[in-house]
Amino acid sequence: MCHSTSSAPVGRGWDGPWYRVCMEDFEALFLLGPGEDLDSVCNVDVEVRLADGSRWSATVFTVAEVERLMESWSRSGEALGGRYFWCADGLVVRDSGIDAMTQVIRGLLDAGEFGDVFRRLEDE
């Protein structure tokens, strides 16, 4: 766990297939594709580790990515021809990129809504 008294990231970088962002009271591990641009990420699995040792997960999508998927499904016939979108522990955000997504996580924690959105994982 990374620690600091700042609300800005205290560390960030690659850890195997994960891109790790260390904040004051949590770390977010984003599972990115090879060569994916950190500022353009629009669909990503994320694991969040809180200071109490608990682990949480979600899949984060941008609004534009949901729209793109639904349009694609309207042609392929998936999801009733793209008429709905559903994802277990999905989180839809307005802005793309790791920094924007990390700020949403920070906001959910600050607002006390984090546990309503993210799914708790079993302890390691």
N, C-alpha and C positions, 0 to 999 in steps of 0.2 A: 504494500500500500504506500502511496506517495503522500507526503504531508507538507502543508504550508499554511500560512495564515492569509494568503491571497485568494481572491475569487477568480483569478486568471489561472490558466494551466501552469503547473509547476514542472511538468515534464511531458514529453510526447515523443513518440517514435515507434519504430517497428519492433515487434516481438514475435518472430516467426510469421505466421499468416495474419496476425492481429496488428492493428494500429492502436497503440495504447495512448490514452490521454489521461494524465494524472492531475486531479484537482485536489483542493483542500481536504475534502471529506469523502471523495469517491474516485474510482478509476473507471473509465469507460474503454472497453476493448471492442473495436470495430473490426469485423471480419470482411476485409476488402478483397476484391479481385486483383490479380496481378496488373500492375501499371495503372490502377484506377486513380484518377485525379482527386485529391482530398477535398478540393473546393467544389467538385461537381457530383459528389456521392448523392444518390437519390433513392437508393434501395439497399439497405444493409442490415445485417444481424448485428446486434450489440449486446454485450454482457457488461453489466455494471456491478462493481464490487464496492460495497459500502464500508465505512470505517469499522462497523460492528462485525465485519467478516461475512455478512450475508451477500449472496450472489443473486442477480436478477437479470432477466432477458426480455428483449423485444425485437421485433423487426420494424425498422423505421423506413417509411416511404415519404417522399414529397407528394404534394397534391398533384404536381405535374406528372410524376411517375405513375400514380394511381390512374390518372386520366389516360396516359399512354397505354398502360396495361389493359384497361377496359376497352379502349379502341382496338387494340390488337385482338382481344377476345371477341369483339363484335364480328371480326372476320373469321376467327377460328371456331367460333361456336362455344367456347368455354364460358363458364359462369353465365349460363342462359344468354349467350350471345353478347356478353359484356354488359349485361343489365345490372350487375351488382359486383361489389368487391368485398371480400371477406378474408381475414387473416387472423389466426390465433395470435394473441398478444402483439397485434399490430399497432403502431403509432404513426399517425399521419402528421407531418410537419409542413409548414409553408416553404421554408428555405432549404436549399441543398447545401451540402458540405458538412464536414466533420465538426467545424467550429460552431455552426448554427445548431447542429443536432446536440452537441455538448451543452450549449446554452439552454436548450429546451429541457434536457435532463436536470440541469442546475435549477431551472425554474420550477419543475415538478417537485423536486426535493424541497425547495424553499416554500412552496405552496402547500406542502403536505399531501400531494396527490400522486406521488411517485408509486406507492404500493397499489394504487387503483389502476395504473397503466401497465407497469412492468409485472412480469410473472416471476415469482420467487423460485430459484433453483435449489436443489438439494445441496447440502454442505458437502465440500470435498472430503 
